Amino acid sequence: GKCSVKGCNNPRDVTEGLGVDSSCAYHRLLFDWWMGELTHKKIAYYMANQRARRSAFTRWRNKLGKEACDKIVLKMAQEPINWKC
């Protein structure tokens, strides 16, 4: 399937062990970064409210602009993954 981000035609990201994500690798990394910048209260609110989460994530991306988003994704993609199981 296609990425859940409106207007994005990238294929959904597939992670070994976790299966198919709702978004592509680009937007998944961007979303992880965005979530990392939020307070615990906001994270709890957005996790319970998909509509609010999507519009806040979209507003944040639009405010940053494509170039800044690309830089974040590049940085995230180069960081070693630190899985603690």
Beta strands, then each sheet from edge to edge (+ up, - down):
strand 1: 14-15
strand 2: 19-20
sheet 1: 1+ 2-
end
